């Protein structure tokens, strides 16, 4: 069990005169908040020289120096999801990323759902690498309701107490691997915030209250099938109970117009005005370290005002390949730290495993909205591995596309970063129908959106019908073999749990290895025949 138990500022202001008392003048403080979120393994710049932690360090060092020259308090915060997205990072359990954040001197980060893509001992190691507060106040130990992770930190600068608490989306129980979450429970972020703020206020005077969150920004609190996000949190609390939310998860630049609507005209390098809900500023800096957000606050006599805000692009390019803003040089100290990790990753990922005659689309707005040839390729590979009649995966498990031409080991791991095992489920036909009624109900634009191969069906009035297995009529008395990964079989994305059902068998085959083997056997992959 992991337990975090966190164990008065008295200011006397008096001025005496014979006929009156005068209030002492109030000191004005300035606070510069720098922030990023949804890093997803991008410790190294991409092939076009965009973003990367070496350029980010150069920029942040400059921004810090500018702010401190004006006697500002400076904070550097992250909205979480450091893990998963680039094989060079994934293979090394994000060690370069967390150590890079330590070199950048982050003050705190939220725990994101992708911090649970690996067993809990990996997250424990990552927290050790970070050596700065890695926070979540709404993740508890099931055994005794104690905090599973550090819930908050108090930053003391220039006589101010700045409270920073962390929050994690409750959707983690659906979209992370349930096998890794058995000892944990996720409570309402609103409940957790109220609980933590009460704890802090019993021990400290708070001058500034900040939440680093990984919950998502949903305009006007319309969060659909997702768990409630930052807007809901701000509205649920007393006005101004949180001064700001530094968010993540929805992976967007939060820029609104004068009416508070999402600003469709924002583009890199343009002005950005953050959202404000119920007295709480809500900020998010897109993803991958593409931007560093900078907010400058003024605090006088307990009153806080936002003086300026911007999203500063980190070597982003326009469609013509030109840098949008001045090029940011790479910091040598960061390069010295990260280069060995990049070399190790590249060395393991260069092998060519096969080829495809056309592009295999794994983009989010494809695999969560419609049936995809890449999904069919993945399922064909898993079917072949366990000799199944048909198979399923959830669209959200496909994390990248594969370009036409040669396919490398790196390409495979970008598609399959999670190391899920392949499972076989043997169904009696009549029982399969009930399962189909559940998994076909997930809507588009959800990670749970069903991708399938080897089976066809209609869905009318919430029920499936006209089922065929590989083009053959369905027999409710027959036994069918279904492939599925261990994540969905464990209840991931809200799928029914199969682990203890008769007919379920988990293999030791890893999804990336299975796809690699299939591509090696069947190259070149002919996309039109999938």
Buried (B, 14 or more C-beta within 10 A) or exposed (E): EBEBEEEEEEEEEEEEEEEEEEEEEEEEBBBBBBBBBBBBBBBBBBEEBBBBBBBBBBBBBEBBEEBEEEEBBBBBBBBBBBBBBBBBBBBBBBBBBBBBBBBBBBBBBBBBBBBBBBEBEBBEBBBEBBEBBBBBBBBBBEEEEEBBBBBBBBBEBBEBBBBBBBBBBBBBBBBBBBBBBEEBBBBBBBEBBBBBBEBBEEEBEBBBBBBBBBBBBBBEBEBEEBBBBBBBBBBBBEEEBBBBBBBBBBBBBBBBEEEEEBBEEBBBBBEBBBBBBBBBBBBBBBBBBBBBBBBBBBBEEEEBEBEEBBBBBBBBBEEEEEBBEEEBEBBEEBBEBBEEBBEBBEEBBEEEBBBBEBBBBBEBEBBBBEBBBBBBBBBBBBBBBBEBBBBBBBBBBBBBBBEBBBBBBBBBBBBBBBBBBBBBBBBBBEBBBEBBEEBBBBEEBBBBBBBBBBBBBEEEEEEBEEBBBEEEEBEEEBEBBBBBBBBBBBBBBBBEEBEEBEBBEBBEBBBBBBBBBBBEEBBBBEBEEB
